[in-house]
Amino acid sequence: MKLFFTHKEIALKKKRTAFAVIGIGLVIGIYLIASRRPAPEAEIPVVSIEPAQQQDVEIYGEYVGRVRAQQFVEVRARVEGYLEQMLFAEGTYVTKNQVLFVINQDQYRAKADKARAQLKKDEAQAQKAKRDLERIRPLYQQNAASQLDLDNAIAAYETAEASVAMSEADLDQAEQELGYTIVRSPLSGHISERHVDLGTLVGPGAKSLLATIVKSDTVLVDFSMTALDYLKSKERNVNLGEKVENRSWQPNVTITLADNTVYPYKGLVDFAEPQVDPNTGTFSVRAEMPNPKRALLPGQFTKVKLLLDVREKATVVPLKSVIIEKGGAYIYVMRRDSTAERRFIELGPEIQNNVVVERGLSAGENVVTEGYHKLTPGIKVKPAPQAESDSLQSVPQTLTHE
């Protein structure tokens, strides 16, 4: 171990010690100077704001519906016989009372002729009985005929009149059956393919269904609603199936086709089941829909969009401005003095990217939409320059829920 240092080494150590003391002094001086400077002022946060809008909000419900014909009629043979003629093209439009089928008429025409002949015979018998009675009555008054003769004449005349009435009924029935051999369309609509071939025995004792006719220029759309939707509509005084004349809107229905295009015509709810199905918790609703081009086919499933309510002059804000915590929902509002206020609100239905505010906010108040994470109640804020927001439009907003 080295115990002695040279003069040169001792001088070098003193020099290093002096530099260290000078460096420490510089650091302390810089710290003292920096600590004496005033603290910079807190920067005012810049936030995006939008005024709360007042709009008419349309509230919709979406359901699965099924299309059915307004009228669906089975064409059946009412008398028995062999099918002779078919006077229509399958799948075409037929008019009311148009002749569709003809059943062999021979036996029914013969039956009608027989009934007509019997009626004439009975009418002749009745005329003879009437003349006999007219001859006996004055003779009886002159004591030239007995009471028995008069009674027999009266009985013969009444029996003849009854026979005439019976024959008239038989003729009516025979002619009615003869008329049933000509099968006519009971309504206007599109007819299906025939269910029997020509020459087939049809009627009560055989196959009676000949074809079906569908009236589809107006169709019905059936769908089911939840009991909750029903209660909500009742709260707003909306009775499905009842048209209110003094209301600016009606519960109309829009449907979407299988290719996701919206059907151009709207329908109206014309019936709602008066009771809820206890197994499903839903009740049936029916809407009537025009179908002039037959775009809607009976049996087709479709998406139904029903206008449940219109919230007139509702206060609407962007959904992104709402903060939801356990204590509830709140937003930040910029006051007139440019300070931030935390405002608790009651939320209503959501509409696309916006939400209805039921209570706690008035239309026109400036709502912070971006930058609210930098805010505390009462802090000064500076609105960011921005173009007019297009997230809230003046057109009615729509809410769709299932």
Disulfide bonds with the S-S distance in Angstrom:
none
